[in-house]
Amino acid sequence: MANEDKKKALDAAIAKLEKDFGKGTVMKLGDPKAQVAVETIPTGSLSLDLALGLGGVPRGRIVEVYGPESSGKTTVALHMIAEVQKRGGIAGFIDAEHALDPVYAKNIGVDIDELYISQPDSGDQALEITETMVRSGAMDIIVVDSVAALVPKQEIEGDMGDSHVGLQARLMSQALRKLTPVISKSNCVVIFINQLREKVGVMFGNPETTTGGRALKFYASIRMDVRRVETLKQSGDMVGNRTRVKIVKNKIAPPFKEAEFDIMFGKGISREGDILDLAVDLKLVSKSGAWFAYNGDKIGQGRENAKTYLKEHPEVMAELEAKIRSHYDITADAPLEDKNVKPMLKDGGKKGGRKSTKPKEAERTEDASEAAAEVSEAPEASEADKGDSEE
């Protein structure tokens, strides 16, 4: 077949595909329409945004946040929700653990009046709710807390002590196969919070693993390992935790970068401490002994006092943040782009697409009459055939 004939055949095939499935079903990778820049959502920590590479978590992707108990996983996720809401986005929280504290969420900056929350009875229901919300095309971020609490319906209906090998892994695998393409089209970021478990009998290597099987590890574009490094004390009182986040998987930028920041009890991530640490690293703020100085002026003796100074002088903090962003070439906060995503139907199509105009009852009647016609047209079995079947 000549090249011209090949091109005509391909054009005809693409035209048929676009007629059946919609415009843009098949495109060339070099086509400007196919090249969509990855839009990101800030995490609420500038150092974590830098570690992620593009200034935040990517929209239209799956992100896994895991770590030991009380390490700050939910806090990081709630900060992402707060950042989305600040930019006019819509957020959802699937509280499978039934443990969300609305007072703490409000202190972090979450608008609890505008946060959509669901406390499902089973893992199947939680993932069904997530899929329906994503398919609406209206959500900008959904947090599932946590994968370990997504109990399959079969396990709930069974007795205590029953063995259910691989049930949760199968549930997650099936759900993620369905969710991934829908999440990509809807431009919504879905954060799965996960817990750690230990493999039994591991002699060498890391015995730690996450719950829910391997599917989430494959489908996640970003995986964050959140760990508590130390406890912060002030005047003998424990006021917070020093937290380290390692990016163990990153499909949009180089992985294995780390970020450290303070999580203060009852307040969330300390923005002042985050900016102070980055400013010291870039030598924007000088440190001599216990004293911190900016532009030759002392701003505090000890880290906590320097943080207090920045909190009381927001113009100085804004100036430092602008210099840090300029150095790392990270743009300032911007409202979320409206992608005009249409609600997606259950079969993967979108509203307004090619759908049958006949009511379901009429379709069922038509199908039944066709089946009856096929049966009546079929030739009657011969006596020999009947005998064979009886034998």
C-alpha positions as YAML, in Angstrom:
chain: A
units: angstrom
residues:
- id: 1
  name: MET
  ca: [0.00, 0.00, 0.00]
- id: 2
  name: ALA
  ca: [1.42, 3.38, -1.01]
- id: 3
  name: ASN
  ca: [1.95, 6.09, 1.62]
- id: 4
  name: GLU
  ca: [-0.95, 8.13, 0.18]
- id: 5
  name: ASP
  ca: [-3.31, 5.16, 0.48]
- id: 6
  name: LYS
  ca: [-2.11, 4.50, 4.04]
- id: 7
  name: LYS
  ca: [-2.81, 8.10, 5.02]
- id: 8
  name: LYS
  ca: [-6.31, 7.98, 3.51]
- id: 9
  name: ALA
  ca: [-7.06, 4.71, 5.33]
- id: 10
  name: LEU
  ca: [-5.79, 6.17, 8.62]
- id: 11
  name: ASP
  ca: [-7.77, 9.41, 8.16]
- id: 12
  name: ALA
  ca: [-10.92, 7.36, 7.51]
- id: 13
  name: ALA
  ca: [-10.27, 5.26, 10.63]
- id: 14
  name: ILE
  ca: [-9.69, 8.38, 12.78]
- id: 15
  name: ALA
  ca: [-12.84, 10.02, 11.37]
- id: 16
  name: LYS
  ca: [-14.85, 6.92, 12.34]
- id: 17
  name: LEU
  ca: [-13.31, 6.89, 15.84]
- id: 18
  name: GLU
  ca: [-14.11, 10.59, 16.34]
- id: 19
  name: LYS
  ca: [-17.67, 9.98, 15.15]
- id: 20
  name: ASP
  ca: [-18.08, 7.10, 17.61]
- id: 21
  name: PHE
  ca: [-16.16, 8.43, 20.63]
- id: 22
  name: GLY
  ca: [-15.88, 12.20, 20.14]
- id: 23
  name: LYS
  ca: [-13.39, 14.78, 18.88]
- id: 24
  name: GLY
  ca: [-9.78, 14.31, 19.97]
- id: 25
  name: THR
  ca: [-10.02, 10.54, 20.56]
- id: 26
  name: VAL
  ca: [-6.77, 10.04, 18.59]
- id: 27
  name: MET
  ca: [-4.24, 12.87, 18.21]
- id: 28
  name: LYS
  ca: [-0.59, 13.28, 17.27]
- id: 29
  name: LEU
  ca: [1.64, 13.89, 20.29]
- id: 30
  name: GLY
  ca: [3.09, 17.01, 18.64]
- id: 31
  name: ASP
  ca: [-0.38, 18.52, 18.26]
- id: 32
  name: PRO
  ca: [-0.71, 21.61, 20.53]
- id: 33
  name: LYS
  ca: [-4.06, 20.23, 21.78]
- id: 34
  name: ALA
  ca: [-2.30, 17.07, 22.99]
- id: 35
  name: GLN
  ca: [0.41, 19.00, 24.85]
- id: 36
  name: VAL
  ca: [-1.21, 20.16, 28.06]
- id: 37
  name: ALA
  ca: [1.02, 21.75, 30.70]
- id: 38
  name: VAL
  ca: [0.77, 20.05, 34.09]
- id: 39
  name: GLU
  ca: [-1.16, 22.33, 36.43]
- id: 40
  name: THR
  ca: [-0.29, 22.00, 40.11]
- id: 41
  name: ILE
  ca: [-1.90, 22.68, 43.47]
- id: 42
  name: PRO
  ca: [0.36, 24.00, 46.30]
- id: 43
  name: THR
  ca: [0.73, 21.83, 49.38]
- id: 44
  name: GLY
  ca: [0.79, 24.64, 51.96]
- id: 45
  name: SER
  ca: [4.53, 24.13, 52.56]
- id: 46
  name: LEU
  ca: [6.94, 25.98, 50.26]
- id: 47
  name: SER
  ca: [9.77, 23.51, 50.99]
- id: 48
  name: LEU
  ca: [7.49, 20.58, 50.03]
- id: 49
  name: ASP
  ca: [6.45, 22.42, 46.83]
- id: 50
  name: LEU
  ca: [10.15, 22.73, 45.95]
- id: 51
  name: ALA
  ca: [10.79, 19.03, 46.68]
- id: 52
  name: LEU
  ca: [7.91, 18.07, 44.37]
- id: 53
  name: GLY
  ca: [9.63, 19.96, 41.54]
- id: 54
  name: LEU
  ca: [6.73, 21.81, 39.92]
- id: 55
  name: GLY
  ca: [5.45, 23.81, 42.87]
- id: 56
  name: GLY
  ca: [2.82, 21.38, 44.15]
- id: 57
  name: VAL
  ca: [0.86, 18.21, 43.39]
- id: 58
  name: PRO
  ca: [-0.32, 17.72, 39.78]
- id: 59
  name: ARG
  ca: [-4.01, 17.98, 38.88]
- id: 60
  name: GLY
  ca: [-5.63, 15.00, 37.17]
- id: 61
  name: ARG
  ca: [-3.35, 12.55, 38.99]
- id: 62
  name: ILE
  ca: [-3.40, 10.17, 41.96]
- id: 63
  name: VAL
  ca: [-1.19, 10.99, 44.96]
- id: 64
  name: GLU
  ca: [-0.40, 8.67, 47.88]
- id: 65
  name: VAL
  ca: [0.60, 10.09, 51.28]
- id: 66
  name: TYR
  ca: [1.75, 7.41, 53.73]
- id: 67
  name: GLY
  ca: [3.70, 7.10, 56.95]
- id: 68
  name: PRO
  ca: [3.56, 5.95, 60.61]
- id: 69
  name: GLU
  ca: [0.80, 7.00, 63.00]
- id: 70
  name: SER
  ca: [0.68, 10.69, 64.04]
- id: 71
  name: SER
  ca: [3.31, 11.68, 61.49]
- id: 72
  name: GLY
  ca: [1.25, 14.45, 59.83]
- id: 73
  name: LYS
  ca: [-0.35, 12.70, 56.83]
- id: 74
  name: THR
  ca: [-3.86, 14.11, 57.32]
- id: 75
  name: THR
  ca: [-2.43, 17.55, 58.17]
- id: 76
  name: VAL
  ca: [-0.58, 17.68, 54.83]
- id: 77
  name: ALA
  ca: [-3.77, 16.62, 52.99]
- id: 78
  name: LEU
  ca: [-5.90, 19.22, 54.82]
- id: 79
  name: HIS
  ca: [-3.42, 21.95, 53.88]
- id: 80
  name: MET
  ca: [-3.84, 20.97, 50.21]
- id: 81
  name: ILE
  ca: [-7.63, 21.26, 50.64]
- id: 82
  name: ALA
  ca: [-7.18, 24.72, 52.20]
- id: 83
  name: GLU
  ca: [-4.98, 25.83, 49.27]
- id: 84
  name: VAL
  ca: [-7.59, 24.64, 46.76]
- id: 85
  name: GLN
  ca: [-10.37, 26.48, 48.58]
- id: 86
  name: LYS
  ca: [-8.30, 29.70, 48.73]
- id: 87
  name: ARG
  ca: [-8.15, 29.57, 44.93]
- id: 88
  name: GLY
  ca: [-11.89, 29.11, 44.53]
- id: 89
  name: GLY
  ca: [-11.82, 25.32, 44.05]
- id: 90
  name: ILE
  ca: [-14.19, 22.66, 45.38]
- id: 91
  name: ALA
  ca: [-12.88, 20.00, 47.79]
- id: 92
  name: GLY
  ca: [-14.18, 16.69, 49.11]
- id: 93
  name: PHE
  ca: [-13.08, 14.50, 52.04]
- id: 94
  name: ILE
  ca: [-13.94, 10.78, 52.24]
- id: 95
  name: ASP
  ca: [-13.55, 10.09, 55.96]
- id: 96
  name: ALA
  ca: [-13.33, 6.28, 56.02]
- id: 97
  name: GLU
  ca: [-11.61, 6.42, 59.44]
- id: 98
  name: HIS
  ca: [-14.49, 8.52, 60.90]
- id: 99
  name: ALA
  ca: [-11.88, 10.62, 62.70]
- id: 100
  name: LEU
  ca: [-11.79, 14.06, 61.04]
- id: 101
  name: ASP
  ca: [-11.59, 16.90, 63.58]
- id: 102
  name: PRO
  ca: [-13.49, 19.91, 62.14]
- id: 103
  name: VAL
  ca: [-11.98, 22.31, 64.72]
- id: 104
  name: TYR
  ca: [-8.42, 21.35, 63.71]
- id: 105
  name: ALA
  ca: [-9.35, 21.53, 60.01]
- id: 106
  name: LYS
  ca: [-10.71, 25.06, 60.54]
- id: 107
  name: ASN
  ca: [-7.53, 26.13, 62.40]
- id: 108
  name: ILE
  ca: [-5.44, 24.89, 59.45]
- id: 109
  name: GLY
  ca: [-7.42, 27.12, 57.08]
- id: 110
  name: VAL
  ca: [-10.06, 24.75, 55.68]
- id: 111
  name: ASP
  ca: [-13.44, 26.35, 54.99]
- id: 112
  name: ILE
  ca: [-15.51, 23.64, 56.70]
- id: 113
  name: ASP
  ca: [-18.77, 25.23, 55.51]
- id: 114
  name: GLU
  ca: [-17.73, 24.55, 51.90]
- id: 115
  name: LEU
  ca: [-16.00, 21.19, 52.41]
- id: 116
  name: TYR
  ca: [-17.96, 18.17, 51.14]
- id: 117
  name: ILE
  ca: [-17.51, 15.24, 53.53]
- id: 118
  name: SER
  ca: [-18.66, 11.63, 53.44]
- id: 119
  name: GLN
  ca: [-18.33, 8.94, 56.11]
- id: 120
  name: PRO
  ca: [-19.03, 5.70, 54.19]
- id: 121
  name: ASP
  ca: [-19.99, 2.36, 55.73]
- id: 122
  name: SER
  ca: [-17.66, 0.24, 53.56]
- id: 123
  name: GLY
  ca: [-14.69, 0.50, 51.22]
- id: 124
  name: ASP
  ca: [-16.88, -0.32, 48.22]
- id: 125
  name: GLN
  ca: [-19.19, 2.56, 49.09]
- id: 126
  name: ALA
  ca: [-16.26, 4.95, 49.68]
- id: 127
  name: LEU
  ca: [-14.73, 4.25, 46.27]
- id: 128
  name: GLU
  ca: [-18.14, 4.43, 44.56]
- id: 129
  name: ILE
  ca: [-18.71, 7.87, 46.15]
- id: 130
  name: THR
  ca: [-15.21, 8.97, 45.05]
- id: 131
  name: GLU
  ca: [-15.86, 7.86, 41.47]
- id: 132
  name: THR
  ca: [-19.25, 9.62, 41.31]
- id: 133
  name: MET
  ca: [-17.79, 12.87, 42.68]
- id: 134
  name: VAL
  ca: [-14.87, 12.75, 40.23]
- id: 135
  name: ARG
  ca: [-17.22, 12.01, 37.30]
- id: 136
  name: SER
  ca: [-19.23, 15.15, 38.13]
- id: 137
  name: GLY
  ca: [-16.31, 17.17, 36.73]
- id: 138
  name: ALA
  ca: [-16.81, 19.80, 39.46]
- id: 139
  name: MET
  ca: [-14.31, 18.59, 42.08]
- id: 140
  name: ASP
  ca: [-10.75, 19.95, 42.24]
- id: 141
  name: ILE
  ca: [-9.44, 17.74, 45.05]
- id: 142
  name: ILE
  ca: [-10.71, 14.67, 46.92]
- id: 143
  name: VAL
  ca: [-8.93, 13.18, 49.94]
- id: 144
  name: VAL
  ca: [-9.54, 9.54, 50.93]
- id: 145
  name: ASP
  ca: [-8.56, 8.97, 54.58]
- id: 146
  name: SER
  ca: [-7.43, 6.23, 54.64]
- id: 147
  name: VAL
  ca: [-6.84, 3.21, 52.39]
- id: 148
  name: ALA
  ca: [-6.40, 0.96, 55.45]
- id: 149
  name: ALA
  ca: [-9.95, 1.84, 56.57]
- id: 150
  name: LEU
  ca: [-11.52, 0.88, 53.22]
- id: 151
  name: VAL
  ca: [-13.08, -2.38, 54.42]
- id: 152
  name: PRO
  ca: [-14.58, -4.57, 51.65]
- id: 153
  name: LYS
  ca: [-18.33, -5.22, 52.07]
- id: 154
  name: GLN
  ca: [-17.68, -8.99, 52.11]
- id: 155
  name: GLU
  ca: [-15.45, -8.58, 55.17]
- id: 156
  name: ILE
  ca: [-18.03, -6.43, 56.98]
- id: 157
  name: GLU
  ca: [-20.78, -8.98, 56.35]
- id: 158
  name: GLY
  ca: [-18.56, -11.89, 57.49]
- id: 159
  name: ASP
  ca: [-17.75, -12.95, 61.04]
- id: 160
  name: MET
  ca: [-14.82, -11.83, 63.17]
- id: 161
  name: GLY
  ca: [-11.83, -14.07, 62.53]
- id: 162
  name: ASP
  ca: [-12.87, -15.05, 58.99]
- id: 163
  name: SER
  ca: [-9.99, -15.16, 56.51]
- id: 164
  name: HIS
  ca: [-10.30, -12.67, 53.64]
- id: 165
  name: VAL
  ca: [-7.02, -13.03, 51.75]
- id: 166
  name: GLY
  ca: [-6.41, -10.32, 49.14]
- id: 167
  name: LEU
  ca: [-9.92, -8.84, 49.33]
- id: 168
  name: GLN
  ca: [-8.80, -5.26, 49.94]
- id: 169
  name: ALA
  ca: [-6.03, -5.48, 47.34]
- id: 170
  name: ARG
  ca: [-8.57, -6.72, 44.77]
- id: 171
  name: LEU
  ca: [-10.98, -3.90, 45.69]
- id: 172
  name: MET
  ca: [-8.27, -1.24, 45.26]
- id: 173
  name: SER
  ca: [-7.04, -2.76, 41.99]
- id: 174
  name: GLN
  ca: [-10.54, -2.77, 40.46]
- id: 175
  name: ALA
  ca: [-11.33, 0.74, 41.72]
- id: 176
  name: LEU
  ca: [-8.09, 2.31, 40.49]
- id: 177
  name: ARG
  ca: [-8.50, 0.77, 37.03]
- id: 178
  name: LYS
  ca: [-11.83, 2.60, 36.77]
- id: 179
  name: LEU
  ca: [-10.76, 5.79, 38.54]
- id: 180
  name: THR
  ca: [-7.47, 6.62, 36.79]
- id: 181
  name: PRO
  ca: [-8.83, 7.61, 33.33]
- id: 182
  name: VAL
  ca: [-11.77, 9.49, 34.90]
- id: 183
  name: ILE
  ca: [-9.45, 11.44, 37.24]
- id: 184
  name: SER
  ca: [-7.26, 12.40, 34.29]
- id: 185
  name: LYS
  ca: [-10.21, 13.71, 32.25]
- id: 186
  name: SER
  ca: [-11.82, 15.56, 35.17]
- id: 187
  name: ASN
  ca: [-8.54, 17.32, 36.16]
- id: 188
  name: CYS
  ca: [-9.19, 16.46, 39.81]
- id: 189
  name: VAL
  ca: [-6.37, 15.40, 42.13]
- id: 190
  name: VAL
  ca: [-7.21, 12.44, 44.39]
- id: 191
  name: ILE
  ca: [-5.11, 12.05, 47.55]
- id: 192
  name: PHE
  ca: [-5.04, 8.59, 49.12]
- id: 193
  name: ILE
  ca: [-3.76, 8.59, 52.71]
- id: 194
  name: ASN
  ca: [-2.25, 5.24, 53.67]
- id: 195
  name: GLN
  ca: [-0.89, 3.51, 56.76]
- id: 196
  name: LEU
  ca: [2.20, 1.36, 57.25]
- id: 197
  name: ARG
  ca: [2.33, -2.35, 58.05]
- id: 198
  name: GLU
  ca: [5.27, -4.71, 58.56]
- id: 199
  name: LYS
  ca: [5.91, -7.84, 56.52]
- id: 200
  name: VAL
  ca: [6.32, -10.92, 58.68]
- id: 201
  name: GLY
  ca: [9.62, -12.81, 58.48]
- id: 202
  name: VAL
  ca: [11.65, -10.22, 56.53]
- id: 203
  name: MET
  ca: [15.30, -10.70, 57.51]
- id: 204
  name: PHE
  ca: [16.93, -8.23, 55.12]
- id: 205
  name: GLY
  ca: [15.74, -4.94, 53.66]
- id: 206
  name: ASN
  ca: [12.88, -2.75, 54.79]
- id: 207
  name: PRO
  ca: [10.01, -4.76, 56.36]
- id: 208
  name: GLU
  ca: [7.59, -1.81, 56.04]
- id: 209
  name: THR
  ca: [4.86, -1.87, 53.43]
- id: 210
  name: THR
  ca: [1.62, 0.00, 52.76]
- id: 211
  name: THR
  ca: [-1.89, -1.48, 52.89]
- id: 212
  name: GLY
  ca: [-4.16, -2.19, 49.93]
- id: 213
  name: GLY
  ca: [-1.80, -4.19, 47.73]
- id: 214
  name: ARG
  ca: [0.46, -2.95, 44.95]
- id: 215
  name: ALA
  ca: [-2.09, -1.27, 42.67]
- id: 216
  name: LEU
  ca: [-1.90, 2.14, 44.37]
- id: 217
  name: LYS
  ca: [1.91, 2.11, 44.12]
- id: 218
  name: PHE
  ca: [1.62, 1.69, 40.35]
- id: 219
  name: TYR
  ca: [-1.22, 4.13, 39.69]
- id: 220
  name: ALA
  ca: [0.05, 6.96, 41.93]
- id: 221
  name: SER
  ca: [1.99, 9.70, 40.11]
- id: 222
  name: ILE
  ca: [3.46, 10.88, 43.41]
- id: 223
  name: ARG
  ca: [4.14, 8.97, 46.65]
- id: 224
  name: MET
  ca: [5.12, 10.87, 49.80]
- id: 225
  name: ASP
  ca: [6.66, 9.24, 52.86]
- id: 226
  name: VAL
  ca: [5.80, 11.41, 55.90]
- id: 227
  name: ARG
  ca: [7.85, 10.90, 59.09]
- id: 228
  name: ARG
  ca: [8.05, 12.64, 62.45]
- id: 229
  name: VAL
  ca: [11.71, 13.54, 63.05]
- id: 230
  name: GLU
  ca: [11.62, 15.21, 66.46]
- id: 231
  name: THR
  ca: [9.33, 16.89, 68.97]
- id: 232
  name: LEU
  ca: [9.54, 20.69, 69.22]
- id: 233
  name: LYS
  ca: [9.69, 22.14, 72.73]
- id: 234
  name: GLN
  ca: [9.27, 25.67, 74.02]
- id: 235
  name: SER
  ca: [9.85, 26.48, 77.69]
- id: 236
  name: GLY
  ca: [9.68, 22.77, 78.47]
- id: 237
  name: ASP
  ca: [6.29, 22.33, 76.75]
- id: 238
  name: MET
  ca: [5.82, 20.23, 73.62]
- id: 239
  name: VAL
  ca: [4.44, 22.57, 70.95]
- id: 240
  name: GLY
  ca: [4.78, 20.57, 67.73]
- id: 241
  name: ASN
  ca: [6.68, 18.08, 65.60]
- id: 242
  name: ARG
  ca: [9.49, 18.45, 63.11]
- id: 243
  name: THR
  ca: [8.31, 16.52, 60.04]
- id: 244
  name: ARG
  ca: [10.30, 15.15, 57.10]
- id: 245
  name: VAL
  ca: [8.62, 14.27, 53.79]
- id: 246
  name: LYS
  ca: [10.47, 12.18, 51.23]
- id: 247
  name: ILE
  ca: [9.18, 12.02, 47.64]
- id: 248
  name: VAL
  ca: [9.71, 8.29, 47.00]
- id: 249
  name: LYS
  ca: [7.98, 8.36, 43.59]
- id: 250
  name: ASN
  ca: [7.49, 11.27, 41.19]
- id: 251
  name: LYS
  ca: [6.33, 10.97, 37.57]
- id: 252
  name: ILE
  ca: [6.48, 14.70, 36.80]
- id: 253
  name: ALA
  ca: [9.90, 15.65, 38.27]
- id: 254
  name: PRO
  ca: [13.04, 13.98, 39.68]
- id: 255
  name: PRO
  ca: [12.14, 11.88, 42.77]
- id: 256
  name: PHE
  ca: [13.84, 11.21, 46.13]
- id: 257
  name: LYS
  ca: [13.96, 14.86, 47.23]
- id: 258
  name: GLU
  ca: [13.19, 15.69, 50.85]
- id: 259
  name: ALA
  ca: [11.50, 18.54, 52.68]
- id: 260
  name: GLU
  ca: [11.43, 19.37, 56.39]
- id: 261
  name: PHE
  ca: [8.96, 21.64, 58.15]
- id: 262
  name: ASP
  ca: [7.26, 22.19, 61.51]
- id: 263
  name: ILE
  ca: [3.75, 20.99, 62.29]
- id: 264
  name: MET
  ca: [2.50, 22.91, 65.33]
- id: 265
  name: PHE
  ca: [-0.12, 21.26, 67.53]
- id: 266
  name: GLY
  ca: [-3.57, 22.65, 66.81]
- id: 267
  name: LYS
  ca: [-2.30, 24.98, 64.04]
- id: 268
  name: GLY
  ca: [-0.83, 22.83, 61.27]
- id: 269
  name: ILE
  ca: [2.25, 23.55, 59.14]
- id: 270
  name: SER
  ca: [4.25, 26.57, 60.34]
- id: 271
  name: ARG
  ca: [4.60, 28.81, 57.28]
- id: 272
  name: GLU
  ca: [6.94, 31.17, 59.15]
- id: 273
  name: GLY
  ca: [9.34, 28.35, 60.12]
- id: 274
  name: ASP
  ca: [9.27, 27.00, 56.57]
- id: 275
  name: ILE
  ca: [10.20, 30.35, 55.01]
- id: 276
  name: LEU
  ca: [12.81, 31.03, 57.72]
- id: 277
  name: ASP
  ca: [14.60, 27.72, 57.02]
- id: 278
  name: LEU
  ca: [14.61, 28.32, 53.25]
- id: 279
  name: ALA
  ca: [15.82, 31.92, 53.74]
- id: 280
  name: VAL
  ca: [18.71, 30.71, 55.93]
- id: 281
  name: ASP
  ca: [19.65, 28.08, 53.29]
- id: 282
  name: LEU
  ca: [19.76, 30.79, 50.58]
- id: 283
  name: LYS
  ca: [21.65, 33.15, 52.96]
- id: 284
  name: LEU
  ca: [18.85, 35.71, 52.74]
- id: 285
  name: VAL
  ca: [18.73, 35.52, 56.54]
- id: 286
  name: SER
  ca: [22.07, 35.27, 58.32]
- id: 287
  name: LYS
  ca: [22.55, 33.19, 61.43]
- id: 288
  name: SER
  ca: [25.23, 33.95, 63.98]
- id: 289
  name: GLY
  ca: [25.14, 31.70, 67.00]
- id: 290
  name: ALA
  ca: [21.54, 31.75, 68.20]
- id: 291
  name: TRP
  ca: [20.74, 35.10, 66.54]
- id: 292
  name: PHE
  ca: [18.94, 35.51, 63.21]
- id: 293
  name: ALA
  ca: [19.37, 38.70, 61.18]
- id: 294
  name: TYR
  ca: [17.79, 40.09, 57.99]
- id: 295
  name: ASN
  ca: [19.30, 43.07, 56.12]
- id: 296
  name: GLY
  ca: [21.62, 43.64, 59.08]
- id: 297
  name: ASP
  ca: [18.76, 43.88, 61.60]
- id: 298
  name: LYS
  ca: [18.41, 41.20, 64.27]
- id: 299
  name: ILE
  ca: [15.01, 39.51, 64.08]
- id: 300
  name: GLY
  ca: [15.26, 37.13, 67.02]
- id: 301
  name: GLN
  ca: [17.40, 35.06, 69.34]
- id: 302
  name: GLY
  ca: [16.56, 31.42, 68.76]
- id: 303
  name: ARG
  ca: [14.47, 29.92, 66.00]
- id: 304
  name: GLU
  ca: [11.11, 30.23, 67.78]
- id: 305
  name: ASN
  ca: [11.66, 33.97, 68.43]
- id: 306
  name: ALA
  ca: [12.65, 34.52, 64.78]
- id: 307
  name: LYS
  ca: [9.45, 32.71, 63.72]
- id: 308
  name: THR
  ca: [7.41, 34.95, 66.04]
- id: 309
  name: TYR
  ca: [9.02, 38.05, 64.46]
- id: 310
  name: LEU
  ca: [8.04, 36.89, 60.95]
- id: 311
  name: LYS
  ca: [4.49, 36.20, 62.14]
- id: 312
  name: GLU
  ca: [4.23, 39.71, 63.59]
- id: 313
  name: HIS
  ca: [5.78, 41.31, 60.47]
- id: 314
  name: PRO
  ca: [3.93, 39.77, 57.48]
- id: 315
  name: GLU
  ca: [5.50, 42.28, 55.05]
- id: 316
  name: VAL
  ca: [8.99, 40.91, 55.86]
- id: 317
  name: MET
  ca: [7.75, 37.33, 55.43]
- id: 318
  name: ALA
  ca: [6.11, 38.22, 52.08]
- id: 319
  name: GLU
  ca: [9.37, 39.83, 50.92]
- id: 320
  name: LEU
  ca: [11.39, 36.73, 51.85]
- id: 321
  name: GLU
  ca: [8.86, 34.42, 50.18]
- id: 322
  name: ALA
  ca: [8.99, 36.46, 46.95]
- id: 323
  name: LYS
  ca: [12.81, 36.22, 46.89]
- id: 324
  name: ILE
  ca: [12.71, 32.44, 47.53]
- id: 325
  name: ARG
  ca: [10.12, 31.91, 44.76]
- id: 326
  name: SER
  ca: [12.17, 34.06, 42.37]
- id: 327
  name: HIS
  ca: [15.35, 32.06, 43.12]
- id: 328
  name: TYR
  ca: [13.67, 28.69, 42.49]
- id: 329
  name: ASP
  ca: [11.49, 30.02, 39.64]
- id: 330
  name: ILE
  ca: [8.21, 29.03, 41.28]
- id: 331
  name: THR
  ca: [5.27, 31.25, 40.39]
- id: 332
  name: ALA
  ca: [3.19, 32.92, 43.08]
- id: 333
  name: ASP
  ca: [-0.31, 31.76, 43.98]
- id: 334
  name: ALA
  ca: [-2.84, 31.91, 41.15]
- id: 335
  name: PRO
  ca: [-6.54, 31.00, 40.95]
- id: 336
  name: LEU
  ca: [-7.33, 27.52, 39.63]
- id: 337
  name: GLU
  ca: [-7.93, 27.34, 35.90]
- id: 338
  name: ASP
  ca: [-11.44, 26.38, 34.83]
- id: 339
  name: LYS
  ca: [-10.99, 23.55, 32.34]
- id: 340
  name: ASN
  ca: [-14.72, 23.44, 31.44]
- id: 341
  name: VAL
  ca: [-14.84, 19.72, 32.16]
- id: 342
  name: LYS
  ca: [-18.22, 18.19, 31.35]
- id: 343
  name: PRO
  ca: [-19.81, 15.66, 33.72]
- id: 344
  name: MET
  ca: [-18.85, 12.12, 32.67]
- id: 345
  name: LEU
  ca: [-21.45, 9.40, 32.32]
- id: 346
  name: LYS
  ca: [-20.98, 5.97, 33.89]
- id: 347
  name: ASP
  ca: [-19.95, 4.40, 30.56]
- id: 348
  name: GLY
  ca: [-17.03, 6.82, 30.27]
- id: 349
  name: GLY
  ca: [-18.77, 9.21, 27.87]
- id: 350
  name: LYS
  ca: [-19.74, 12.80, 28.58]
- id: 351
  name: LYS
  ca: [-23.10, 14.46, 28.74]
- id: 352
  name: GLY
  ca: [-24.14, 15.66, 25.32]
- id: 353
  name: GLY
  ca: [-22.38, 12.77, 23.54]
- id: 354
  name: ARG
  ca: [-23.86, 10.19, 21.18]
- id: 355
  name: LYS
  ca: [-26.42, 8.36, 23.31]
- id: 356
  name: SER
  ca: [-29.56, 6.43, 22.41]
- id: 357
  name: THR
  ca: [-32.65, 8.64, 22.49]
- id: 358
  name: LYS
  ca: [-34.93, 5.66, 23.19]
- id: 359
  name: PRO
  ca: [-36.11, 5.11, 26.75]
- id: 360
  name: LYS
  ca: [-34.66, 2.08, 28.55]
- id: 361
  name: GLU
  ca: [-38.01, 0.23, 28.63]
- id: 362
  name: ALA
  ca: [-38.37, 0.58, 24.84]
- id: 363
  name: GLU
  ca: [-34.80, -0.71, 24.38]
- id: 364
  name: ARG
  ca: [-35.52, -3.72, 26.61]
- id: 365
  name: THR
  ca: [-38.75, -4.50, 24.70]
- id: 366
  name: GLU
  ca: [-36.89, -4.22, 21.40]
- id: 367
  name: ASP
  ca: [-34.12, -6.54, 22.63]
- id: 368
  name: ALA
  ca: [-36.69, -9.09, 23.85]
- id: 369
  name: SER
  ca: [-38.61, -9.05, 20.54]
- id: 370
  name: GLU
  ca: [-35.34, -9.49, 18.59]
- id: 371
  name: ALA
  ca: [-34.40, -12.46, 20.78]
- id: 372
  name: ALA
  ca: [-37.87, -14.01, 20.28]
- id: 373
  name: ALA
  ca: [-37.57, -13.56, 16.50]
- id: 374
  name: GLU
  ca: [-34.18, -15.31, 16.53]
- id: 375
  name: VAL
  ca: [-35.66, -18.26, 18.44]
- id: 376
  name: SER
  ca: [-38.63, -18.58, 16.05]
- id: 377
  name: GLU
  ca: [-36.32, -18.42, 13.02]
- id: 378
  name: ALA
  ca: [-34.07, -21.19, 14.36]
- id: 379
  name: PRO
  ca: [-34.73, -24.59, 12.64]
- id: 380
  name: GLU
  ca: [-36.35, -27.29, 14.76]
- id: 381
  name: ALA
  ca: [-34.05, -30.04, 15.97]
- id: 382
  name: SER
  ca: [-34.22, -33.33, 14.05]
- id: 383
  name: GLU
  ca: [-35.24, -36.62, 15.73]
- id: 384
  name: ALA
  ca: [-31.60, -37.78, 15.72]
- id: 385
  name: ASP
  ca: [-30.46, -34.57, 17.43]
- id: 386
  name: LYS
  ca: [-33.20, -34.97, 20.04]
- id: 387
  name: GLY
  ca: [-32.08, -38.51, 20.69]
- id: 388
  name: ASP
  ca: [-28.46, -37.41, 21.12]
- id: 389
  name: SER
  ca: [-29.45, -34.76, 23.59]
- id: 390
  name: GLU
  ca: [-31.57, -37.23, 25.58]
- id: 391
  name: GLU
  ca: [-28.68, -39.68, 25.72]
...
